[in-house]
C-alpha cells in the first residue's frame, strides 16, 4: 500500500512538470521536500490568489494560520527583484518550533536559515498605527526568531517577486526564542531602531546586522503589512504573530551545525538557537 501511494505521488509530480502547476500540485512538492517548477503567475495579484489556494492545501499538513511573514524587507533585495515594497506570506501553527529546537538540515526542498525577529499583536488597533511608537502600543511581545524558509523551486526556475509570493514567500519552519515584553515607550522604539543582531555558527560570529536593515526600523514592516492586508480586505488581529524579515544574508544549513542569534537593544535583549542534524 505504501509503495502504491509513493508511485501515485511521483506520477502526480511528474505530470506537474508538463501541465501548469496547481496549488494542490505544489503542496505535494512541499510535502515531499522536492524542488518544484515555478507557478505560472504573471502579476502579484495572481500570485496572492495562488498563495491563498496553496495555503489552504497546507493547512491539513501544517495547522491553522497564526500570522504572517514579511519578506524582501531590505532595499537592495527589493531592487534585485524589481519591486519597491516587501512581500507577505502566511504562517501556520506547526511551522513554529520552540527555542533550542533540533531540525533536519534537509527540512525542505531548498532550505535556508535566516536571523529574523517576531512580534505578537495585542489588539486590532495596530491596523491604524502610523509609526513605530504607535505600533508598540498594540503589541505585547517581541520574540527572537530564526526563520527556516524553503525556496522550493528547481534550479533554473524563475525566482521573481510573483513566484516568491506564490510559494508563500518560502514559509516552512521557524524557531522561537523567549518572548520579550513590550514597553510602549519612545526608549523601547528607539532601542529597536538601534538594535544589533549577532549571528553565530558553531560559536563563531559570522554576521553583525543592525535592526535598521528591516525597512529602516523593524516595526515599519508591521505598518506595511497592515496597509497591504487592508488593500486586500484583511486586517491584523489580536494574537497574530508577525515575522518582520531577514536580518543579514541567508545561510545554508548543514548537519551538525548550531545556529545562534543574539539581539541587543538598549536595556533589553534575547537569543534563540537551532541545531541541525
Order of alpha helices (4+ residues) and beta strands (2+ residues): alpha-alpha-alpha-beta-alpha-beta-beta-beta-beta-alpha-beta-alpha-beta-alpha-beta-beta-alpha-beta-beta-beta
